[in-house]
Amino acid sequence: MLDGYRLVTAEILYRMPDHLGVLQTFVWQDYDLAPRYPGLSKFLAYWEKNLDGPLHSVRIATKRVITPAEFPYTEFVGIVH
């Protein structure tokens, strides 16, 4: 996870093979390397080669898996014996 992997979510809109005017949604999610996203690229290449529904669009959202720690500030400071 320290090598730049991110959680990648892709919303894929594709056309129905029998009714090209109808769009369907498919959601793909996996860990992938930014900014080239080789896993997603491989999946989309597989889709275009083997599946009948032509792609319309792909939206990508990413989130770093490991981030710097956050320490909330405290409102009380006291001594405990």
mmCIF file of the N, C-alpha and C atoms, coordinates in Angstrom:
data_MODEL
# 
_entry.id   MODEL 
# 
loop_
_atom_site.group_PDB 
_atom_site.id 
_atom_site.type_symbol 
_atom_site.label_atom_id 
_atom_site.label_alt_id 
_atom_site.label_comp_id 
_atom_site.label_asym_id 
_atom_site.label_entity_id 
_atom_site.label_seq_id 
_atom_site.pdbx_PDB_ins_code 
_atom_site.Cartn_x 
_atom_site.Cartn_y 
_atom_site.Cartn_z 
_atom_site.occupancy 
_atom_site.B_iso_or_equiv 
_atom_site.pdbx_formal_charge 
_atom_site.auth_seq_id 
_atom_site.auth_comp_id 
_atom_site.auth_asym_id 
_atom_site.auth_atom_id 
_atom_site.pdbx_PDB_model_num 
ATOM 1   N N  . MET A 1 1  ? 0.812   -1.196 0.000   1.00 0.00 ? 1  MET A N  1 
ATOM 2   C CA . MET A 1 1  ? 0.000   0.000  0.000   1.00 0.00 ? 1  MET A CA 1 
ATOM 3   C C  . MET A 1 1  ? 0.857   1.262  0.000   1.00 0.00 ? 1  MET A C  1 
ATOM 4   N N  . LEU A 1 2  ? 2.104   1.136  0.404   1.00 0.00 ? 2  LEU A N  1 
ATOM 5   C CA . LEU A 1 2  ? 2.966   2.307  0.439   1.00 0.00 ? 2  LEU A CA 1 
ATOM 6   C C  . LEU A 1 2  ? 3.528   2.655  -0.934  1.00 0.00 ? 2  LEU A C  1 
ATOM 7   N N  . ASP A 1 3  ? 3.323   1.810  -1.921  1.00 0.00 ? 3  ASP A N  1 
ATOM 8   C CA . ASP A 1 3  ? 3.877   2.047  -3.249  1.00 0.00 ? 3  ASP A CA 1 
ATOM 9   C C  . ASP A 1 3  ? 3.000   2.927  -4.122  1.00 0.00 ? 3  ASP A C  1 
ATOM 10  N N  . GLY A 1 4  ? 2.040   3.612  -3.564  1.00 0.00 ? 4  GLY A N  1 
ATOM 11  C CA . GLY A 1 4  ? 1.180   4.490  -4.348  1.00 0.00 ? 4  GLY A CA 1 
ATOM 12  C C  . GLY A 1 4  ? -0.154  3.888  -4.732  1.00 0.00 ? 4  GLY A C  1 
ATOM 13  N N  . TYR A 1 5  ? -0.484  2.739  -4.169  1.00 0.00 ? 5  TYR A N  1 
ATOM 14  C CA . TYR A 1 5  ? -1.785  2.142  -4.470  1.00 0.00 ? 5  TYR A CA 1 
ATOM 15  C C  . TYR A 1 5  ? -2.900  2.995  -3.886  1.00 0.00 ? 5  TYR A C  1 
ATOM 16  N N  . ARG A 1 6  ? -3.987  3.029  -4.599  1.00 0.00 ? 6  ARG A N  1 
ATOM 17  C CA . ARG A 1 6  ? -5.185  3.736  -4.162  1.00 0.00 ? 6  ARG A CA 1 
ATOM 18  C C  . ARG A 1 6  ? -6.394  2.837  -4.355  1.00 0.00 ? 6  ARG A C  1 
ATOM 19  N N  . LEU A 1 7  ? -7.429  3.106  -3.592  1.00 0.00 ? 7  LEU A N  1 
ATOM 20  C CA . LEU A 1 7  ? -8.702  2.443  -3.830  1.00 0.00 ? 7  LEU A CA 1 
ATOM 21  C C  . LEU A 1 7  ? -9.365  3.190  -4.982  1.00 0.00 ? 7  LEU A C  1 
ATOM 22  N N  . VAL A 1 8  ? -9.611  2.492  -6.071  1.00 0.00 ? 8  VAL A N  1 
ATOM 23  C CA . VAL A 1 8  ? -10.157 3.112  -7.281  1.00 0.00 ? 8  VAL A CA 1 
ATOM 24  C C  . VAL A 1 8  ? -11.557 2.571  -7.508  1.00 0.00 ? 8  VAL A C  1 
ATOM 25  N N  . THR A 1 9  ? -12.500 3.476  -7.694  1.00 0.00 ? 9  THR A N  1 
ATOM 26  C CA . THR A 1 9  ? -13.866 3.118  -8.030  1.00 0.00 ? 9  THR A CA 1 
ATOM 27  C C  . THR A 1 9  ? -14.172 3.722  -9.391  1.00 0.00 ? 9  THR A C  1 
ATOM 28  N N  . ALA A 1 10 ? -14.608 2.896  -10.321 1.00 0.00 ? 10 ALA A N  1 
ATOM 29  C CA . ALA A 1 10 ? -14.944 3.364  -11.665 1.00 0.00 ? 10 ALA A CA 1 
ATOM 30  C C  . ALA A 1 10 ? -16.418 3.092  -11.934 1.00 0.00 ? 10 ALA A C  1 
ATOM 31  N N  . GLU A 1 11 ? -17.130 4.134  -12.331 1.00 0.00 ? 11 GLU A N  1 
ATOM 32  C CA . GLU A 1 11 ? -18.519 3.990  -12.763 1.00 0.00 ? 11 GLU A CA 1 
ATOM 33  C C  . GLU A 1 11 ? -18.493 3.910  -14.282 1.00 0.00 ? 11 GLU A C  1 
ATOM 34  N N  . ILE A 1 12 ? -18.882 2.778  -14.806 1.00 0.00 ? 12 ILE A N  1 
ATOM 35  C CA . ILE A 1 12 ? -18.808 2.530  -16.242 1.00 0.00 ? 12 ILE A CA 1 
ATOM 36  C C  . ILE A 1 12 ? -20.222 2.563  -16.809 1.00 0.00 ? 12 ILE A C  1 
ATOM 37  N N  . LEU A 1 13 ? -20.448 3.471  -17.756 1.00 0.00 ? 13 LEU A N  1 
ATOM 38  C CA . LEU A 1 13 ? -21.712 3.504  -18.479 1.00 0.00 ? 13 LEU A CA 1 
ATOM 39  C C  . LEU A 1 13 ? -21.491 2.825  -19.817 1.00 0.00 ? 13 LEU A C  1 
ATOM 40  N N  . TYR A 1 14 ? -22.369 1.889  -20.145 1.00 0.00 ? 14 TYR A N  1 
ATOM 41  C CA . TYR A 1 14 ? -22.248 1.178  -21.409 1.00 0.00 ? 14 TYR A CA 1 
ATOM 42  C C  . TYR A 1 14 ? -23.619 1.028  -22.048 1.00 0.00 ? 14 TYR A C  1 
ATOM 43  N N  . ARG A 1 15 ? -23.612 0.823  -23.342 1.00 0.00 ? 15 ARG A N  1 
ATOM 44  C CA . ARG A 1 15 ? -24.864 0.674  -24.089 1.00 0.00 ? 15 ARG A CA 1 
ATOM 45  C C  . ARG A 1 15 ? -25.287 -0.796 -24.109 1.00 0.00 ? 15 ARG A C  1 
ATOM 46  N N  . MET A 1 16 ? -26.574 -1.018 -24.014 1.00 0.00 ? 16 MET A N  1 
ATOM 47  C CA . MET A 1 16 ? -27.108 -2.379 -24.104 1.00 0.00 ? 16 MET A CA 1 
ATOM 48  C C  . MET A 1 16 ? -26.881 -2.898 -25.529 1.00 0.00 ? 16 MET A C  1 
ATOM 49  N N  . PRO A 1 17 ? -26.408 -4.125 -25.675 1.00 0.00 ? 17 PRO A N  1 
ATOM 50  C CA . PRO A 1 17 ? -26.122 -4.643 -27.020 1.00 0.00 ? 17 PRO A CA 1 
ATOM 51  C C  . PRO A 1 17 ? -27.350 -4.674 -27.942 1.00 0.00 ? 17 PRO A C  1 
ATOM 52  N N  . ASP A 1 18 ? -28.521 -5.005 -27.395 1.00 0.00 ? 18 ASP A N  1 
ATOM 53  C CA . ASP A 1 18 ? -29.732 -5.115 -28.221 1.00 0.00 ? 18 ASP A CA 1 
ATOM 54  C C  . ASP A 1 18 ? -30.451 -3.781 -28.399 1.00 0.00 ? 18 ASP A C  1 
ATOM 55  N N  . HIS A 1 19 ? -30.227 -2.830 -27.477 1.00 0.00 ? 19 HIS A N  1 
ATOM 56  C CA . HIS A 1 19 ? -30.897 -1.526 -27.515 1.00 0.00 ? 19 HIS A CA 1 
ATOM 57  C C  . HIS A 1 19 ? -29.843 -0.452 -27.259 1.00 0.00 ? 19 HIS A C  1 
ATOM 58  N N  . LEU A 1 20 ? -29.210 0.013  -28.325 1.00 0.00 ? 20 LEU A N  1 
ATOM 59  C CA . LEU A 1 20 ? -28.079 0.938  -28.183 1.00 0.00 ? 20 LEU A CA 1 
ATOM 60  C C  . LEU A 1 20 ? -28.471 2.286  -27.593 1.00 0.00 ? 20 LEU A C  1 
ATOM 61  N N  . GLY A 1 21 ? -29.761 2.586  -27.544 1.00 0.00 ? 21 GLY A N  1 
ATOM 62  C CA . GLY A 1 21 ? -30.212 3.839  -26.952 1.00 0.00 ? 21 GLY A CA 1 
ATOM 63  C C  . GLY A 1 21 ? -30.343 3.781  -25.438 1.00 0.00 ? 21 GLY A C  1 
ATOM 64  N N  . VAL A 1 22 ? -30.166 2.590  -24.855 1.00 0.00 ? 22 VAL A N  1 
ATOM 65  C CA . VAL A 1 22 ? -30.321 2.392  -23.414 1.00 0.00 ? 22 VAL A CA 1 
ATOM 66  C C  . VAL A 1 22 ? -28.943 2.244  -22.775 1.00 0.00 ? 22 VAL A C  1 
ATOM 67  N N  . LEU A 1 23 ? -28.703 3.022  -21.705 1.00 0.00 ? 23 LEU A N  1 
ATOM 68  C CA . LEU A 1 23 ? -27.440 2.948  -20.980 1.00 0.00 ? 23 LEU A CA 1 
ATOM 69  C C  . LEU A 1 23 ? -27.610 2.142  -19.700 1.00 0.00 ? 23 LEU A C  1 
ATOM 70  N N  . GLN A 1 24 ? -26.620 1.348  -19.381 1.00 0.00 ? 24 GLN A N  1 
ATOM 71  C CA . GLN A 1 24 ? -26.558 0.593  -18.128 1.00 0.00 ? 24 GLN A CA 1 
ATOM 72  C C  . GLN A 1 24 ? -25.336 1.060  -17.353 1.00 0.00 ? 24 GLN A C  1 
ATOM 73  N N  . THR A 1 25 ? -25.332 0.810  -16.052 1.00 0.00 ? 25 THR A N  1 
ATOM 74  C CA . THR A 1 25 ? -24.214 1.191  -15.193 1.00 0.00 ? 25 THR A CA 1 
ATOM 75  C C  . THR A 1 25 ? -23.569 -0.060 -14.611 1.00 0.00 ? 25 THR A C  1 
ATOM 76  N N  . PHE A 1 26 ? -22.237 -0.041 -14.568 1.00 0.00 ? 26 PHE A N  1 
ATOM 77  C CA . PHE A 1 26 ? -21.467 -1.093 -13.923 1.00 0.00 ? 26 PHE A CA 1 
ATOM 78  C C  . PHE A 1 26 ? -20.438 -0.406 -13.039 1.00 0.00 ? 26 PHE A C  1 
ATOM 79  N N  . VAL A 1 27 ? -20.273 -0.871 -11.810 1.00 0.00 ? 27 VAL A N  1 
ATOM 80  C CA . VAL A 1 27 ? -19.299 -0.279 -10.895 1.00 0.00 ? 27 VAL A CA 1 
ATOM 81  C C  . VAL A 1 27 ? -18.164 -1.272 -10.677 1.00 0.00 ? 27 VAL A C  1 
ATOM 82  N N  . TRP A 1 28 ? -16.949 -0.810 -10.912 1.00 0.00 ? 28 TRP A N  1 
ATOM 83  C CA . TRP A 1 28 ? -15.730 -1.609 -10.727 1.00 0.00 ? 28 TRP A CA 1 
ATOM 84  C C  . TRP A 1 28 ? -14.922 -0.979 -9.614  1.00 0.00 ? 28 TRP A C  1 
ATOM 85  N N  . GLN A 1 29 ? -14.405 -1.790 -8.688  1.00 0.00 ? 29 GLN A N  1 
ATOM 86  C CA . GLN A 1 29 ? -13.623 -1.253 -7.575  1.00 0.00 ? 29 GLN A CA 1 
ATOM 87  C C  . GLN A 1 29 ? -12.479 -2.209 -7.262  1.00 0.00 ? 29 GLN A C  1 
ATOM 88  N N  . ASP A 1 30 ? -11.270 -1.638 -7.125  1.00 0.00 ? 30 ASP A N  1 
ATOM 89  C CA . ASP A 1 30 ? -10.092 -2.432 -6.813  1.00 0.00 ? 30 ASP A CA 1 
ATOM 90  C C  . ASP A 1 30 ? -8.977  -1.482 -6.391  1.00 0.00 ? 30 ASP A C  1 
ATOM 91  N N  . TYR A 1 31 ? -7.880  -2.041 -5.909  1.00 0.00 ? 31 TYR A N  1 
ATOM 92  C CA . TYR A 1 31 ? -6.699  -1.247 -5.600  1.00 0.00 ? 31 TYR A CA 1 
ATOM 93  C C  . TYR A 1 31 ? -5.866  -1.146 -6.867  1.00 0.00 ? 31 TYR A C  1 
ATOM 94  N N  . ASP A 1 32 ? -5.405  0.073  -7.176  1.00 0.00 ? 32 ASP A N  1 
ATOM 95  C CA . ASP A 1 32 ? -4.668  0.291  -8.411  1.00 0.00 ? 32 ASP A CA 1 
ATOM 96  C C  . ASP A 1 32 ? -3.656  1.408  -8.212  1.00 0.00 ? 32 ASP A C  1 
ATOM 97  N N  . LEU A 1 33 ? -2.703  1.478  -9.123  1.00 0.00 ? 33 LEU A N  1 
ATOM 98  C CA . LEU A 1 33 ? -1.646  2.482  -9.044  1.00 0.00 ? 33 LEU A CA 1 
ATOM 99  C C  . LEU A 1 33 ? -2.021  3.726  -9.835  1.00 0.00 ? 33 LEU A C  1 
ATOM 100 N N  . ALA A 1 34 ? -1.978  4.874  -9.168  1.00 0.00 ? 34 ALA A N  1 
ATOM 101 C CA . ALA A 1 34 ? -2.230  6.144  -9.847  1.00 0.00 ? 34 ALA A CA 1 
ATOM 102 C C  . ALA A 1 34 ? -0.921  6.618  -10.453 1.00 0.00 ? 34 ALA A C  1 
ATOM 103 N N  . PRO A 1 35 ? -0.889  7.379  -11.502 1.00 0.00 ? 35 PRO A N  1 
ATOM 104 C CA . PRO A 1 35 ? -2.013  7.936  -12.261 1.00 0.00 ? 35 PRO A CA 1 
ATOM 105 C C  . PRO A 1 35 ? -2.381  7.128  -13.503 1.00 0.00 ? 35 PRO A C  1 
ATOM 106 N N  . ARG A 1 36 ? -1.658  6.046  -13.797 1.00 0.00 ? 36 ARG A N  1 
ATOM 107 C CA . ARG A 1 36 ? -1.933  5.301  -15.040 1.00 0.00 ? 36 ARG A CA 1 
ATOM 108 C C  . ARG A 1 36 ? -3.039  4.258  -14.893 1.00 0.00 ? 36 ARG A C  1 
ATOM 109 N N  . TYR A 1 37 ? -3.283  3.774  -13.696 1.00 0.00 ? 37 TYR A N  1 
ATOM 110 C CA . TYR A 1 37 ? -4.321  2.785  -13.405 1.00 0.00 ? 37 TYR A CA 1 
ATOM 111 C C  . TYR A 1 37 ? -4.223  1.565  -14.327 1.00 0.00 ? 37 TYR A C  1 
ATOM 112 N N  . PRO A 1 38 ? -3.146  0.789  -14.208 1.00 0.00 ? 38 PRO A N  1 
ATOM 113 C CA . PRO A 1 38 ? -2.973  -0.369 -15.098 1.00 0.00 ? 38 PRO A CA 1 
ATOM 114 C C  . PRO A 1 38 ? -4.047  -1.446 -14.914 1.00 0.00 ? 38 PRO A C  1 
ATOM 115 N N  . GLY A 1 39 ? -4.532  -1.646 -13.709 1.00 0.00 ? 39 GLY A N  1 
ATOM 116 C CA . GLY A 1 39 ? -5.584  -2.642 -13.477 1.00 0.00 ? 39 GLY A CA 1 
ATOM 117 C C  . GLY A 1 39 ? -6.884  -2.260 -14.163 1.00 0.00 ? 39 GLY A C  1 
ATOM 118 N N  . LEU A 1 40 ? -7.277  -1.006 -14.026 1.00 0.00 ? 40 LEU A N  1 
ATOM 119 C CA . LEU A 1 40 ? -8.506  -0.531 -14.678 1.00 0.00 ? 40 LEU A CA 1 
ATOM 120 C C  . LEU A 1 40 ? -8.342  -0.551 -16.188 1.00 0.00 ? 40 LEU A C  1 
ATOM 121 N N  . SER A 1 41 ? -7.183  -0.144 -16.681 1.00 0.00 ? 41 SER A N  1 
ATOM 122 C CA . SER A 1 41 ? -6.943  -0.157 -18.131 1.00 0.00 ? 41 SER A CA 1 
ATOM 123 C C  . SER A 1 41 ? -7.044  -1.572 -18.685 1.00 0.00 ? 41 SER A C  1 
ATOM 124 N N  . LYS A 1 42 ? -6.496  -2.536 -17.958 1.00 0.00 ? 42 LYS A N  1 
ATOM 125 C CA . LYS A 1 42 ? -6.563  -3.939 -18.385 1.00 0.00 ? 42 LYS A CA 1 
ATOM 126 C C  . LYS A 1 42 ? -8.013  -4.428 -18.403 1.00 0.00 ? 42 LYS A C  1 
ATOM 127 N N  . PHE A 1 43 ? -8.785  -4.048 -17.374 1.00 0.00 ? 43 PHE A N  1 
ATOM 128 C CA . PHE A 1 43 ? -10.188 -4.447 -17.316 1.00 0.00 ? 43 PHE A CA 1 
ATOM 129 C C  . PHE A 1 43 ? -10.979 -3.834 -18.472 1.00 0.00 ? 43 PHE A C  1 
ATOM 130 N N  . LEU A 1 44 ? -10.755 -2.553 -18.772 1.00 0.00 ? 44 LEU A N  1 
ATOM 131 C CA . LEU A 1 44 ? -11.481 -1.902 -19.864 1.00 0.00 ? 44 LEU A CA 1 
ATOM 132 C C  . LEU A 1 44 ? -11.086 -2.489 -21.224 1.00 0.00 ? 44 LEU A C  1 
ATOM 133 N N  . ALA A 1 45 ? -9.817  -2.862 -21.389 1.00 0.00 ? 45 ALA A N  1 
ATOM 134 C CA . ALA A 1 45 ? -9.391  -3.508 -22.640 1.00 0.00 ? 45 ALA A CA 1 
ATOM 135 C C  . ALA A 1 45 ? -10.081 -4.862 -22.791 1.00 0.00 ? 45 ALA A C  1 
ATOM 136 N N  . TYR A 1 46 ? -10.180 -5.608 -21.685 1.00 0.00 ? 46 TYR A N  1 
ATOM 137 C CA . TYR A 1 46 ? -10.897 -6.884 -21.714 1.00 0.00 ? 46 TYR A CA 1 
ATOM 138 C C  . TYR A 1 46 ? -12.362 -6.663 -22.089 1.00 0.00 ? 46 TYR A C  1 
ATOM 139 N N  . TRP A 1 47 ? -12.975 -5.630 -21.506 1.00 0.00 ? 47 TRP A N  1 
ATOM 140 C CA . TRP A 1 47 ? -14.380 -5.319 -21.780 1.00 0.00 ? 47 TRP A CA 1 
ATOM 141 C C  . TRP A 1 47 ? -14.581 -5.068 -23.274 1.00 0.00 ? 47 TRP A C  1 
ATOM 142 N N  . GLU A 1 48 ? -13.753 -4.202 -23.837 1.00 0.00 ? 48 GLU A N  1 
ATOM 143 C CA . GLU A 1 48 ? -13.923 -3.843 -25.245 1.00 0.00 ? 48 GLU A CA 1 
ATOM 144 C C  . GLU A 1 48 ? -13.677 -5.031 -26.175 1.00 0.00 ? 48 GLU A C  1 
ATOM 145 N N  . LYS A 1 49 ? -12.806 -5.937 -25.781 1.00 0.00 ? 49 LYS A N  1 
ATOM 146 C CA . LYS A 1 49 ? -12.479 -7.086 -26.633 1.00 0.00 ? 49 LYS A CA 1 
ATOM 147 C C  . LYS A 1 49 ? -13.513 -8.203 -26.541 1.00 0.00 ? 49 LYS A C  1 
ATOM 148 N N  . ASN A 1 50 ? -14.050 -8.465 -25.326 1.00 0.00 ? 50 ASN A N  1 
ATOM 149 C CA . ASN A 1 50 ? -14.857 -9.666 -25.110 1.00 0.00 ? 50 ASN A CA 1 
ATOM 150 C C  . ASN A 1 50 ? -16.343 -9.441 -24.846 1.00 0.00 ? 50 ASN A C  1 
ATOM 151 N N  . LEU A 1 51 ? -16.753 -8.239 -24.512 1.00 0.00 ? 51 LEU A N  1 
ATOM 152 C CA . LEU A 1 51 ? -18.160 -8.011 -24.185 1.00 0.00 ? 51 LEU A CA 1 
ATOM 153 C C  . LEU A 1 51 ? -18.849 -7.236 -25.302 1.00 0.00 ? 51 LEU A C  1 
ATOM 154 N N  . ASP A 1 52 ? -20.152 -7.462 -25.447 1.00 0.00 ? 52 ASP A N  1 
ATOM 155 C CA . ASP A 1 52 ? -20.899 -6.864 -26.549 1.00 0.00 ? 52 ASP A CA 1 
ATOM 156 C C  . ASP A 1 52 ? -21.310 -5.417 -26.299 1.00 0.00 ? 52 ASP A C  1 
ATOM 157 N N  . GLY A 1 53 ? -21.509 -5.033 -25.047 1.00 0.00 ? 53 GLY A N  1 
ATOM 158 C CA . GLY A 1 53 ? -21.995 -3.691 -24.748 1.00 0.00 ? 53 GLY A CA 1 
ATOM 159 C C  . GLY A 1 53 ? -20.897 -2.644 -24.922 1.00 0.00 ? 53 GLY A C  1 
ATOM 160 N N  . PRO A 1 54 ? -21.012 -1.766 -25.937 1.00 0.00 ? 54 PRO A N  1 
ATOM 161 C CA . PRO A 1 54 ? -19.966 -0.755 -26.139 1.00 0.00 ? 54 PRO A CA 1 
ATOM 162 C C  . PRO A 1 54 ? -19.940 0.263  -24.999 1.00 0.00 ? 54 PRO A C  1 
ATOM 163 N N  . LEU A 1 55 ? -18.747 0.689  -24.638 1.00 0.00 ? 55 LEU A N  1 
ATOM 164 C CA . LEU A 1 55 ? -18.585 1.662  -23.557 1.00 0.00 ? 55 LEU A CA 1 
ATOM 165 C C  . LEU A 1 55 ? -19.076 3.036  -23.991 1.00 0.00 ? 55 LEU A C  1 
ATOM 166 N N  . HIS A 1 56 ? -19.730 3.723  -23.063 1.00 0.00 ? 56 HIS A N  1 
ATOM 167 C CA . HIS A 1 56 ? -20.166 5.095  -23.294 1.00 0.00 ? 56 HIS A CA 1 
ATOM 168 C C  . HIS A 1 56 ? -19.236 6.069  -22.580 1.00 0.00 ? 56 HIS A C  1 
ATOM 169 N N  . SER A 1 57 ? -19.020 5.828  -21.270 1.00 0.00 ? 57 SER A N  1 
ATOM 170 C CA . SER A 1 57 ? -18.139 6.705  -20.495 1.00 0.00 ? 57 SER A CA 1 
ATOM 171 C C  . SER A 1 57 ? -17.687 5.992  -19.230 1.00 0.00 ? 57 SER A C  1 
ATOM 172 N N  . VAL A 1 58 ? -16.601 6.512  -18.655 1.00 0.00 ? 58 VAL A N  1 
ATOM 173 C CA . VAL A 1 58 ? -16.046 5.962  -17.420 1.00 0.00 ? 58 VAL A CA 1 
ATOM 174 C C  . VAL A 1 58 ? -15.702 7.128  -16.509 1.00 0.00 ? 58 VAL A C  1 
ATOM 175 N N  . ARG A 1 59 ? -16.232 7.107  -15.276 1.00 0.00 ? 59 ARG A N  1 
ATOM 176 C CA . ARG A 1 59 ? -15.878 8.104  -14.260 1.00 0.00 ? 59 ARG A CA 1 
ATOM 177 C C  . ARG A 1 59 ? -15.080 7.408  -13.173 1.00 0.00 ? 59 ARG A C  1 
ATOM 178 N N  . ILE A 1 60 ? -14.009 8.071  -12.730 1.00 0.00 ? 60 ILE A N  1 
ATOM 179 C CA . ILE A 1 60 ? -13.108 7.463  -11.754 1.00 0.00 ? 60 ILE A CA 1 
ATOM 180 C C  . ILE A 1 60 ? -13.070 8.305  -10.491 1.00 0.00 ? 60 ILE A C  1 
ATOM 181 N N  . ALA A 1 61 ? -13.123 7.626  -9.342  1.00 0.00 ? 61 ALA A N  1 
ATOM 182 C CA . ALA A 1 61 ? -12.922 8.267  -8.040  1.00 0.00 ? 61 ALA A CA 1 
ATOM 183 C C  . ALA A 1 61 ? -11.839 7.467  -7.320  1.00 0.00 ? 61 ALA A C  1 
ATOM 184 N N  . THR A 1 62 ? -10.914 8.171  -6.661  1.00 0.00 ? 62 THR A N  1 
ATOM 185 C CA . THR A 1 62 ? -9.829  7.486  -5.966  1.00 0.00 ? 62 THR A CA 1 
ATOM 186 C C  . THR A 1 62 ? -9.720  7.987  -4.537  1.00 0.00 ? 62 THR A C  1 
ATOM 187 N N  . LYS A 1 63 ? -9.146  7.146  -3.695  1.00 0.00 ? 63 LYS A N  1 
ATOM 188 C CA . LYS A 1 63 ? -8.908  7.493  -2.294  1.00 0.00 ? 63 LYS A CA 1 
ATOM 189 C C  . LYS A 1 63 ? -7.626  6.814  -1.862  1.00 0.00 ? 63 LYS A C  1 
ATOM 190 N N  . ARG A 1 64 ? -6.700  7.598  -1.301  1.00 0.00 ? 64 ARG A N  1 
ATOM 191 C CA . ARG A 1 64 ? -5.478  7.014  -0.773  1.00 0.00 ? 64 ARG A CA 1 
ATOM 192 C C  . ARG A 1 64 ? -5.826  6.076  0.374   1.00 0.00 ? 64 ARG A C  1 
ATOM 193 N N  . VAL A 1 65 ? -5.178  4.941  0.425   1.00 0.00 ? 65 VAL A N  1 
ATOM 194 C CA . VAL A 1 65 ? -5.474  3.950  1.450   1.00 0.00 ? 65 VAL A CA 1 
ATOM 195 C C  . VAL A 1 65 ? -4.739  4.293  2.742   1.00 0.00 ? 65 VAL A C  1 
ATOM 196 N N  . ILE A 1 66 ? -3.481  4.644  2.621   1.00 0.00 ? 66 ILE A N  1 
ATOM 197 C CA . ILE A 1 66 ? -2.695  5.009  3.791   1.00 0.00 ? 66 ILE A CA 1 
ATOM 198 C C  . ILE A 1 66 ? -2.439  6.509  3.737   1.00 0.00 ? 66 ILE A C  1 
ATOM 199 N N  . THR A 1 67 ? -2.894  7.216  4.772   1.00 0.00 ? 67 THR A N  1 
ATOM 200 C CA . THR A 1 67 ? -2.741  8.668  4.835   1.00 0.00 ? 67 THR A CA 1 
ATOM 201 C C  . THR A 1 67 ? -2.032  9.036  6.127   1.00 0.00 ? 67 THR A C  1 
ATOM 202 N N  . PRO A 1 68 ? -1.514  10.241 6.202   1.00 0.00 ? 68 PRO A N  1 
ATOM 203 C CA . PRO A 1 68 ? -0.892  10.664 7.460   1.00 0.00 ? 68 PRO A CA 1 
ATOM 204 C C  . PRO A 1 68 ? -1.903  10.617 8.610   1.00 0.00 ? 68 PRO A C  1 
ATOM 205 N N  . ALA A 1 69 ? -1.415  10.292 9.776   1.00 0.00 ? 69 ALA A N  1 
ATOM 206 C CA . ALA A 1 69 ? -2.300  10.212 10.946  1.00 0.00 ? 69 ALA A CA 1 
ATOM 207 C C  . ALA A 1 69 ? -2.828  11.593 11.302  1.00 0.00 ? 69 ALA A C  1 
ATOM 208 N N  . GLU A 1 70 ? -4.050  11.611 11.782  1.00 0.00 ? 70 GLU A N  1 
ATOM 209 C CA . GLU A 1 70 ? -4.660  12.863 12.223  1.00 0.00 ? 70 GLU A CA 1 
ATOM 210 C C  . GLU A 1 70 ? -4.882  12.791 13.725  1.00 0.00 ? 70 GLU A C  1 
ATOM 211 N N  . PHE A 1 71 ? -4.479  13.825 14.412  1.00 0.00 ? 71 PHE A N  1 
ATOM 212 C CA . PHE A 1 71 ? -4.667  13.897 15.848  1.00 0.00 ? 71 PHE A CA 1 
ATOM 213 C C  . PHE A 1 71 ? -5.625  15.039 16.157  1.00 0.00 ? 71 PHE A C  1 
ATOM 214 N N  . PRO A 1 72 ? -6.796  14.732 16.694  1.00 0.00 ? 72 PRO A N  1 
ATOM 215 C CA . PRO A 1 72 ? -7.735  15.806 17.022  1.00 0.00 ? 72 PRO A CA 1 
ATOM 216 C C  . PRO A 1 72 ? -7.236  16.603 18.231  1.00 0.00 ? 72 PRO A C  1 
ATOM 217 N N  . TYR A 1 73 ? -7.524  17.866 18.202  1.00 0.00 ? 73 TYR A N  1 
ATOM 218 C CA . TYR A 1 73 ? -7.142  18.717 19.325  1.00 0.00 ? 73 TYR A CA 1 
ATOM 219 C C  . TYR A 1 73 ? -8.084  18.475 20.503  1.00 0.00 ? 73 TYR A C  1 
ATOM 220 N N  . THR A 1 74 ? -7.553  18.582 21.691  1.00 0.00 ? 74 THR A N  1 
ATOM 221 C CA . THR A 1 74 ? -8.363  18.371 22.881  1.00 0.00 ? 74 THR A CA 1 
ATOM 222 C C  . THR A 1 74 ? -8.802  19.710 23.457  1.00 0.00 ? 74 THR A C  1 
ATOM 223 N N  . GLU A 1 75 ? -9.936  19.699 24.134  1.00 0.00 ? 75 GLU A N  1 
ATOM 224 C CA . GLU A 1 75 ? -10.432 20.914 24.770  1.00 0.00 ? 75 GLU A CA 1 
ATOM 225 C C  . GLU A 1 75 ? -10.190 20.902 26.266  1.00 0.00 ? 75 GLU A C  1 
ATOM 226 N N  . PHE A 1 76 ? -9.659  19.805 26.828  1.00 0.00 ? 76 PHE A N  1 
ATOM 227 C CA . PHE A 1 76 ? -9.429  19.718 28.257  1.00 0.00 ? 76 PHE A CA 1 
ATOM 228 C C  . PHE A 1 76 ? -8.019  19.208 28.499  1.00 0.00 ? 76 PHE A C  1 
ATOM 229 N N  . VAL A 1 77 ? -7.327  19.899 29.380  1.00 0.00 ? 77 VAL A N  1 
ATOM 230 C CA . VAL A 1 77 ? -6.015  19.451 29.804  1.00 0.00 ? 77 VAL A CA 1 
ATOM 231 C C  . VAL A 1 77 ? -6.048  19.437 31.327  1.00 0.00 ? 77 VAL A C  1 
ATOM 232 N N  . GLY A 1 78 ? -5.724  18.295 31.917  1.00 0.00 ? 78 GLY A N  1 
ATOM 233 C CA . GLY A 1 78 ? -5.757  18.195 33.373  1.00 0.00 ? 78 GLY A CA 1 
ATOM 234 C C  . GLY A 1 78 ? -4.719  17.214 33.862  1.00 0.00 ? 78 GLY A C  1 
ATOM 235 N N  . ILE A 1 79 ? -4.609  17.130 35.165  1.00 0.00 ? 79 ILE A N  1 
ATOM 236 C CA . ILE A 1 79 ? -3.657  16.210 35.794  1.00 0.00 ? 79 ILE A CA 1 
ATOM 237 C C  . ILE A 1 79 ? -4.447  15.087 36.434  1.00 0.00 ? 79 ILE A C  1 
ATOM 238 N N  . VAL A 1 80 ? -4.034  13.872 36.178  1.00 0.00 ? 80 VAL A N  1 
ATOM 239 C CA . VAL A 1 80 ? -4.671  12.702 36.763  1.00 0.00 ? 80 VAL A CA 1 
ATOM 240 C C  . VAL A 1 80 ? -3.622  12.004 37.601  1.00 0.00 ? 80 VAL A C  1 
ATOM 241 N N  . HIS A 1 81 ? -3.954  11.759 38.891  1.00 0.00 ? 81 HIS A N  1 
ATOM 242 C CA . HIS A 1 81 ? -2.982  11.097 39.789  1.00 0.00 ? 81 HIS A CA 1 
ATOM 243 C C  . HIS A 1 81 ? -3.148  9.622  39.751  1.00 0.00 ? 81 HIS A C  1 
# 
